[in-house]
Amino acid sequence: MSDYQRISCEAHSVYELAIMRNQSIEVTINGKPQTIQPQDIVSKSGEEFLIFLDKEDTRKELRADQIILTL
């Protein structure tokens, strides 16, 4: 059984807007503040994953509930 926690509608909307506008956003991943550029949000087996570019333009994919959105 997965420990996945659904993300809020607000966070999902922020990701979708950033994807559509090709904008970077501020988040915290593993306790570290980061600027990322979301590319897509996908569902796999009932879990959502954010695909993004990090500050080095490296494409990454991370389960969305492991990302803390800075609002």
C-alpha positions as CSV (number, residue, x, y, z in Angstrom):
1,M,0.0,0.0,0.0
2,S,1.3,3.4,-1.0
3,D,1.8,6.3,1.5
4,Y,0.9,8.8,-1.2
5,Q,-1.0,11.9,-0.1
6,R,-3.0,13.7,-2.7
7,I,-1.9,17.2,-3.4
8,S,-4.2,20.2,-2.9
9,C,-6.2,21.6,-5.8
10,E,-4.4,24.9,-5.3
11,A,-1.0,23.2,-5.7
12,H,-2.2,21.3,-8.8
13,S,-3.5,24.6,-10.3
14,V,-0.2,26.4,-9.6
15,Y,1.7,23.5,-11.4
16,E,-0.7,23.6,-14.3
17,L,-0.4,27.4,-14.8
18,A,3.4,27.2,-14.5
19,I,3.4,24.5,-17.2
20,M,1.2,26.5,-19.5
21,R,3.1,29.7,-19.0
22,N,6.5,28.1,-19.1
23,Q,7.3,29.7,-15.7
24,S,9.6,28.8,-12.9
25,I,8.2,28.3,-9.3
26,E,9.7,28.2,-5.8
27,V,9.4,24.9,-4.0
28,T,11.1,22.9,-1.2
29,I,12.4,19.4,-2.0
30,N,14.0,17.3,0.8
31,G,14.1,20.4,3.0
32,K,16.0,22.4,0.4
33,P,14.5,25.5,-1.3
34,Q,14.7,25.3,-5.0
35,T,13.6,27.0,-8.2
36,I,12.1,24.6,-10.7
37,Q,10.3,24.8,-14.0
38,P,7.4,22.4,-14.2
39,Q,7.0,20.6,-17.5
40,D,4.2,18.2,-16.9
41,I,2.1,16.5,-14.2
42,V,1.2,12.9,-14.7
43,S,-0.7,10.1,-12.9
44,K,0.7,6.6,-12.4
45,S,-1.1,4.0,-10.4
46,G,-3.2,6.6,-8.6
47,E,-0.2,8.8,-7.7
48,E,0.7,12.2,-9.3
49,F,4.2,12.9,-10.4
50,L,5.7,16.3,-11.4
51,I,8.1,16.4,-14.2
52,F,10.3,19.5,-14.0
53,L,13.6,21.1,-14.9
54,D,16.0,21.9,-12.1
55,K,18.3,24.9,-12.0
56,E,20.8,23.0,-14.2
57,D,18.1,22.2,-16.7
58,T,18.1,18.6,-15.8
59,R,14.8,16.9,-16.3
60,K,13.5,15.2,-13.1
61,E,10.4,13.4,-12.0
62,L,9.2,13.3,-8.4
63,R,6.1,12.2,-6.7
64,A,4.1,15.4,-6.3
65,D,3.4,14.9,-2.5
66,Q,7.2,15.1,-1.9
67,I,7.3,18.7,-3.2
68,I,6.3,21.6,-0.9
69,L,5.0,24.5,-2.9
70,T,6.1,28.0,-1.7
71,L,3.1,30.2,-2.0
